[in-house]
């Protein structure tokens, strides 16, 4: 029997060999490019460790408090319960600030915003589900993540969440849904927010990280490979050259998961009025929904306070959250951390902030609400 060389090669060479070679070449090229800026990034991090700012620095991709010599990290404590603040807020009742009491079922819905430390929060919830004896459910990874749903899609989502047996947690990237319009009980809503400008910068480099597009390619082989020039483009150049990717135009609409700019959209909902970037109507509706329907909206930059409020306002699910987080901080600190994200100049951030006015206002609103919830607990009052 005679075997041709070409026949043998066809048997042993994968059908997608050329695509594999292209992916390998692209990954290698990008990796080498990134190494050229590793030294500057390490230098920047080293400087932060030796400054007062660095002592209270939070790694945003995976919240981690640095500063102790034992390497375990430490809680960041800022005394927000000053006499001036108490005078400003007046007497606060935690029961009036907690929407958990309105829930008829012990179903927690974490409609997570991307790049706000939500991956770490998910891992925390997984650990707490064992400790606190509740069921943990997460939406599966999708090729195209749709956060703005049609009416029928909203209804299916509401029915799905309603099928979970108490006590349960469901986690999904999706905009706020009001279950009552489908004659269903509302779940206990929680979420996280982050400085909106820091968040878009984080997203910008997240989708350019080598492991991100390699993992996406493995999960969905038919996805096209990214352009090397796009991968190498840094955020500062993108902003300063007025690149379409880094234009943040008020009122601009762009549906889908790709529009990572709008933190408010996750709290506003699925209506068309919620889709315009940095609009007054979206911000107002987002504030209204947070006030009426969210038990807690945590703040990434104030993680210690966030965990404290979650423990007290949603104890069924978050009892012992701080202990679990800090005891396993070495594990959590590595989740989704992007070592390929360089430092962005404050001047560039200031340029971007000019078009994030309402996004920043909503972020400040959430911070103020978290502060009030924390102060209402009177945890720092001397006996």
VEXDREN-2710 file (C-alpha; in Angstrom, 1 decimal):
% VEXDREN-2710
k/r/px/py/pz
1/UNK/0.0/0.0/0.0
2/UNK/1.3/3.4/-0.9
3/UNK/0.8/6.5/1.2
4/UNK/1.3/9.9/-0.3
5/UNK/3.0/12.5/1.8
6/UNK/0.2/14.9/1.4
7/UNK/-2.3/12.3/2.6
8/UNK/-0.3/11.7/5.7
9/UNK/-0.1/15.4/6.4
10/UNK/-3.9/15.7/6.1
11/UNK/-4.3/13.1/8.7
12/UNK/-2.1/14.7/11.3
13/UNK/-2.5/18.4/10.6
14/UNK/-5.6/19.9/12.4
15/UNK/-8.2/21.4/10.1
16/UNK/-7.8/24.8/11.7
17/UNK/-4.0/24.7/11.7
18/UNK/-3.5/28.0/9.9
19/UNK/-5.8/29.7/12.4
20/UNK/-4.0/28.2/15.3
21/UNK/-0.6/29.4/13.9
22/UNK/-2.1/32.9/13.5
23/UNK/-3.4/32.9/17.0
24/UNK/-0.1/31.7/18.4
25/UNK/1.8/34.3/16.4
26/UNK/-0.6/37.1/17.5
27/UNK/-0.4/36.1/21.1
28/UNK/3.4/35.9/21.0
29/UNK/3.7/39.3/19.3
30/UNK/1.4/40.9/21.7
31/UNK/3.2/39.3/24.7
32/UNK/6.6/40.6/23.6
33/UNK/5.1/44.1/23.1
34/UNK/3.7/44.1/26.6
35/UNK/7.0/43.1/28.1
36/UNK/8.5/46.4/27.0
37/UNK/6.2/48.3/29.3
38/UNK/6.5/45.9/32.2
39/UNK/9.4/47.7/33.8
40/UNK/7.6/51.1/33.8
41/UNK/4.6/49.4/35.3
42/UNK/6.7/47.7/38.0
43/UNK/8.4/51.0/38.7
44/UNK/5.0/52.8/39.1
45/UNK/3.8/50.1/41.5
46/UNK/7.0/50.3/43.5
47/UNK/6.6/54.1/43.8
48/UNK/3.0/53.6/45.1
49/UNK/4.1/51.3/47.8
50/UNK/6.4/54.0/49.2
51/UNK/3.9/56.8/49.2
52/UNK/0.9/57.5/51.5
53/UNK/-1.4/57.0/48.5
54/UNK/0.1/53.6/47.9
55/UNK/-0.5/52.6/51.5
56/UNK/-4.2/52.8/50.9
57/UNK/-4.2/51.6/47.3
58/UNK/-6.9/49.2/46.2
59/UNK/-6.2/46.9/43.2
60/UNK/-9.3/47.6/41.3
61/UNK/-9.4/44.4/39.2
62/UNK/-9.5/42.3/42.4
63/UNK/-9.9/44.4/45.5
64/UNK/-6.9/44.0/47.8
65/UNK/-5.8/46.2/50.6
66/UNK/-2.1/46.6/50.8
67/UNK/0.1/47.9/53.5
68/UNK/0.8/45.4/56.2
69/UNK/4.2/43.8/56.4
70/UNK/2.8/40.3/56.9
71/UNK/1.4/40.3/53.3
72/UNK/-2.1/39.5/54.4
73/UNK/-3.4/43.0/53.6
74/UNK/-5.3/45.2/56.0
75/UNK/-8.8/46.8/56.0
76/UNK/-8.7/50.4/54.9
77/UNK/-10.4/52.5/57.5
78/UNK/-11.4/56.1/56.9
79/UNK/-13.4/57.7/59.8
80/UNK/-16.5/58.7/57.9
81/UNK/-18.5/59.1/61.2
82/UNK/-17.2/62.5/62.0
83/UNK/-19.3/65.0/63.9
84/UNK/-19.6/67.1/60.8
85/UNK/-21.0/64.3/58.8
86/UNK/-23.4/63.2/61.5
87/UNK/-24.6/66.8/61.7
88/UNK/-25.1/66.9/58.0
89/UNK/-27.1/63.6/57.8
90/UNK/-28.9/63.9/61.1
91/UNK/-30.2/60.8/62.9
92/UNK/-30.2/57.8/60.6
93/UNK/-32.3/54.7/61.0
94/UNK/-30.8/51.6/59.4
95/UNK/-34.3/50.1/58.9
96/UNK/-35.4/53.0/56.8
97/UNK/-32.2/52.6/54.6
98/UNK/-32.6/48.9/54.1
99/UNK/-34.8/47.5/51.3
100/UNK/-34.1/43.9/52.3
101/UNK/-37.1/44.0/54.6
102/UNK/-39.4/44.4/51.6
103/UNK/-38.4/41.1/50.1
104/UNK/-41.0/38.3/50.3
105/UNK/-38.5/35.6/49.2
106/UNK/-34.9/35.0/50.1
107/UNK/-33.6/35.3/46.5
108/UNK/-30.6/37.6/45.9
109/UNK/-30.0/39.0/42.5
110/UNK/-26.5/40.4/41.7
111/UNK/-27.0/42.0/38.3
112/UNK/-23.3/42.7/38.2
113/UNK/-21.6/45.6/36.5
114/UNK/-18.4/44.7/34.6
115/UNK/-15.0/45.8/36.0
116/UNK/-16.2/46.9/39.5
117/UNK/-14.7/43.9/41.4
118/UNK/-17.7/41.8/40.7
119/UNK/-15.6/38.7/39.8
120/UNK/-14.2/38.9/43.3
121/UNK/-17.7/39.4/44.8
122/UNK/-18.8/36.3/42.9
123/UNK/-16.0/34.2/44.4
124/UNK/-16.9/35.6/47.8
125/UNK/-20.6/34.6/47.3
126/UNK/-19.5/31.1/46.3
127/UNK/-17.6/30.7/49.6
128/UNK/-20.4/32.2/51.6
129/UNK/-22.9/29.9/50.0
130/UNK/-21.2/27.0/51.8
131/UNK/-20.8/28.8/55.0
132/UNK/-24.3/30.3/55.1
133/UNK/-26.1/27.4/53.4
134/UNK/-27.7/28.9/50.3
135/UNK/-27.7/28.0/46.6
136/UNK/-25.4/29.8/44.2
137/UNK/-26.4/30.2/40.5
138/UNK/-24.6/32.0/37.7
139/UNK/-25.4/32.7/34.1
140/UNK/-23.3/30.8/31.7
141/UNK/-20.6/32.5/29.6
142/UNK/-22.1/33.7/26.3
143/UNK/-20.6/34.6/23.0
144/UNK/-22.5/37.9/23.0
145/UNK/-23.5/39.2/26.4
146/UNK/-26.8/41.0/26.1
147/UNK/-27.5/43.4/29.0
148/UNK/-30.4/45.3/27.4
149/UNK/-33.4/42.9/27.0
150/UNK/-36.6/42.9/25.1
151/UNK/-39.9/42.7/27.0
152/UNK/-40.1/38.9/26.4
153/UNK/-36.5/38.4/27.4
154/UNK/-37.1/40.3/30.6
155/UNK/-40.1/38.1/31.3
156/UNK/-38.1/34.9/30.8
157/UNK/-35.4/36.2/33.1
158/UNK/-37.9/37.1/35.8
159/UNK/-39.5/33.7/35.5
160/UNK/-36.1/32.0/35.7
161/UNK/-35.1/33.8/38.9
162/UNK/-38.5/33.1/40.4
163/UNK/-38.0/29.4/39.9
164/UNK/-35.0/29.2/42.3
165/UNK/-35.7/27.7/45.7
166/UNK/-35.0/30.0/48.6
167/UNK/-32.4/30.7/49.7
168/UNK/-30.6/31.4/46.4
169/UNK/-28.3/33.8/44.7
170/UNK/-28.3/34.5/40.9
171/UNK/-25.5/36.4/39.2
172/UNK/-25.7/37.8/35.7
173/UNK/-24.5/40.8/33.7
174/UNK/-27.8/42.4/32.9
175/UNK/-29.7/45.7/33.4
176/UNK/-32.2/46.1/36.3
177/UNK/-35.5/44.4/35.8
178/UNK/-38.7/45.2/37.7
179/UNK/-40.3/41.8/38.4
180/UNK/-43.6/43.3/39.5
181/UNK/-44.6/44.2/36.0
182/UNK/-44.8/40.4/35.5
183/UNK/-46.8/39.9/38.7
184/UNK/-43.7/38.4/40.4
185/UNK/-42.1/39.2/43.7
186/UNK/-39.0/41.3/43.6
187/UNK/-35.7/39.7/44.6
188/UNK/-33.1/41.3/46.9
189/UNK/-31.0/43.4/44.6
190/UNK/-27.3/44.1/45.2
191/UNK/-24.6/45.5/43.0
192/UNK/-21.2/47.3/43.0
193/UNK/-20.0/50.5/41.4
194/UNK/-16.7/52.1/40.7
195/UNK/-15.3/55.5/39.7
196/UNK/-16.7/55.5/36.1
197/UNK/-13.5/56.8/34.4
198/UNK/-11.3/54.2/36.2
199/UNK/-13.8/51.6/35.2
200/UNK/-13.7/52.4/31.4
201/UNK/-9.9/52.4/31.5
202/UNK/-9.9/49.0/33.3
203/UNK/-12.3/47.7/30.6
204/UNK/-10.1/49.1/27.8
205/UNK/-7.1/47.0/28.9
206/UNK/-9.2/44.1/30.0
207/UNK/-10.4/43.3/26.5
208/UNK/-6.8/43.6/25.2
209/UNK/-5.2/41.3/27.8
210/UNK/-3.7/38.2/26.1
211/UNK/-5.6/35.7/28.3
212/UNK/-8.9/37.4/27.5
213/UNK/-9.0/36.9/23.8
214/UNK/-7.2/33.5/23.9
215/UNK/-9.8/32.2/26.3
216/UNK/-12.6/33.7/24.2
217/UNK/-11.2/32.1/21.1
218/UNK/-11.0/28.7/22.9
219/UNK/-14.6/29.0/24.0
220/UNK/-15.9/30.3/20.7
221/UNK/-13.5/29.2/17.8
222/UNK/-15.4/31.1/15.1
223/UNK/-14.7/34.5/16.7
224/UNK/-12.3/36.6/14.5
225/UNK/-8.8/37.4/15.8
226/UNK/-8.2/40.9/17.0
227/UNK/-6.1/43.3/14.9
228/UNK/-2.6/43.6/16.3
229/UNK/-2.7/47.4/15.9
230/UNK/-5.9/47.5/18.0
231/UNK/-4.3/45.4/20.7
232/UNK/-1.2/47.7/20.9
233/UNK/-3.2/50.9/21.1
234/UNK/-2.9/52.5/24.5
235/UNK/-5.7/54.4/26.2
236/UNK/-3.9/57.8/26.3
237/UNK/-3.3/57.7/22.5
238/UNK/-6.9/56.6/22.0
239/UNK/-8.2/59.6/23.9
240/UNK/-5.7/62.2/22.5
241/UNK/-6.2/61.2/18.9
242/UNK/-10.0/61.3/19.3
243/UNK/-10.3/57.7/18.3
244/UNK/-14.0/56.6/17.9
245/UNK/-13.4/53.9/20.6
246/UNK/-12.6/56.6/23.1
247/UNK/-15.1/59.2/22.2
248/UNK/-17.7/59.6/25.0
249/UNK/-20.4/61.7/23.4
250/UNK/-23.4/62.7/25.5
251/UNK/-26.6/61.0/24.4
252/UNK/-24.8/58.6/22.1
253/UNK/-26.6/55.2/21.9
254/UNK/-24.9/51.9/21.5
255/UNK/-26.7/48.8/22.7
256/UNK/-25.2/45.6/23.9
257/UNK/-22.5/44.4/26.1
258/UNK/-19.9/46.2/24.1
259/UNK/-21.1/49.6/25.5
260/UNK/-19.2/49.3/28.7
261/UNK/-19.2/53.1/29.3
262/UNK/-22.5/53.4/31.1
263/UNK/-22.6/52.3/34.7
264/UNK/-26.0/53.9/35.1
265/UNK/-27.6/51.6/32.5
266/UNK/-27.3/48.6/34.8
267/UNK/-29.5/50.4/37.3
268/UNK/-31.8/52.4/35.0
269/UNK/-33.2/49.3/33.1
270/UNK/-34.1/48.2/29.6
271/UNK/-36.0/51.2/28.4
272/UNK/-34.7/53.2/25.4
273/UNK/-34.3/56.2/27.7
274/UNK/-31.7/54.2/29.6
275/UNK/-29.4/53.7/26.6
276/UNK/-28.2/57.3/25.9
277/UNK/-24.7/57.9/27.3
278/UNK/-24.4/60.3/30.2
279/UNK/-28.0/61.5/30.0
280/UNK/-30.1/63.2/32.8
281/UNK/-33.0/60.8/32.4
282/UNK/-30.9/57.7/32.7
283/UNK/-29.2/59.0/35.8
284/UNK/-32.4/60.0/37.5
285/UNK/-34.1/56.6/36.8
286/UNK/-30.9/54.8/38.0
287/UNK/-31.0/56.8/41.3
288/UNK/-34.7/56.0/41.7
289/UNK/-34.2/52.3/41.2
290/UNK/-31.3/52.2/43.6
291/UNK/-33.3/54.0/46.3
292/UNK/-36.4/51.9/45.9
293/UNK/-35.1/48.4/45.0
294/UNK/-31.5/47.8/46.0
295/UNK/-30.6/46.6/49.4
296/UNK/-26.9/47.6/49.0
297/UNK/-24.9/49.1/46.2
298/UNK/-21.2/48.7/47.2
299/UNK/-18.3/50.8/46.2
300/UNK/-15.1/49.2/45.0
301/UNK/-12.9/51.9/46.3
302/UNK/-14.5/51.5/49.8
303/UNK/-14.6/47.7/50.0
304/UNK/-14.2/47.4/53.8
305/UNK/-17.3/49.6/54.3
306/UNK/-19.1/47.7/51.6
307/UNK/-18.6/44.4/53.2
308/UNK/-19.6/45.8/56.6
309/UNK/-22.9/47.2/55.2
310/UNK/-23.6/43.9/53.3
311/UNK/-23.1/41.9/56.5
312/UNK/-25.6/44.0/58.5
313/UNK/-28.2/44.8/55.8
314/UNK/-28.2/41.4/54.0
315/UNK/-27.1/39.0/56.8
316/UNK/-28.8/35.9/55.4
317/UNK/-26.3/35.9/52.5
318/UNK/-23.3/38.0/53.7
319/UNK/-22.9/36.9/57.3
320/UNK/-19.2/36.6/57.9
321/UNK/-18.3/38.3/54.6
322/UNK/-15.3/40.2/56.0
323/UNK/-13.8/37.2/57.7
324/UNK/-14.1/35.1/54.6
325/UNK/-12.7/37.8/52.4
326/UNK/-9.7/38.6/54.5
327/UNK/-8.9/35.0/55.4
328/UNK/-8.8/34.2/51.7
329/UNK/-7.5/37.5/50.4
330/UNK/-4.5/35.9/48.7
331/UNK/-6.9/33.9/46.6
332/UNK/-9.3/36.7/45.9
333/UNK/-6.6/39.2/45.1
334/UNK/-5.5/37.2/42.0
335/UNK/-8.9/37.0/40.4
336/UNK/-9.1/38.9/37.2
337/UNK/-6.1/41.1/38.0
338/UNK/-4.8/42.6/34.8
339/UNK/-1.0/42.9/35.0
340/UNK/-0.9/44.3/31.5
341/UNK/-2.7/47.6/32.4
342/UNK/-0.3/50.5/32.4
343/UNK/-0.7/53.7/34.4
344/UNK/-2.9/56.4/32.8
345/UNK/-1.9/60.1/33.3
346/UNK/-4.3/62.1/35.4
347/UNK/-4.4/64.7/32.7
348/UNK/-5.9/62.1/30.3
349/UNK/-8.4/61.1/32.9
350/UNK/-9.4/64.7/33.4
351/UNK/-10.1/65.0/29.7
352/UNK/-12.4/62.0/29.8
353/UNK/-14.2/63.1/33.0
354/UNK/-15.6/66.2/31.3
355/UNK/-18.0/63.9/29.4
356/UNK/-18.8/61.7/32.4
357/UNK/-20.6/64.3/34.5
358/UNK/-23.8/62.4/35.2
359/UNK/-22.0/59.1/35.5
360/UNK/-19.8/60.7/38.1
361/UNK/-22.9/62.2/39.8
362/UNK/-24.5/58.7/40.0
363/UNK/-21.3/57.2/41.4
364/UNK/-21.2/59.9/44.1
365/UNK/-24.9/59.3/44.9
366/UNK/-24.1/55.6/45.5
367/UNK/-21.2/56.5/47.7
368/UNK/-23.3/58.8/49.7
369/UNK/-26.0/56.2/50.1
370/UNK/-23.4/53.6/51.3
371/UNK/-21.9/56.1/53.8
372/UNK/-25.4/56.8/55.2
373/UNK/-26.1/53.0/55.6
374/UNK/-22.7/52.6/57.3
375/UNK/-23.2/55.6/59.6
376/UNK/-26.7/54.4/60.6
377/UNK/-25.1/51.3/62.1
378/UNK/-23.3/53.4/64.8
379/UNK/-20.4/50.9/64.8
380/UNK/-17.8/53.4/65.9
381/UNK/-19.8/54.9/68.8
382/UNK/-18.0/54.7/72.1
383/UNK/-20.0/53.0/74.9
END
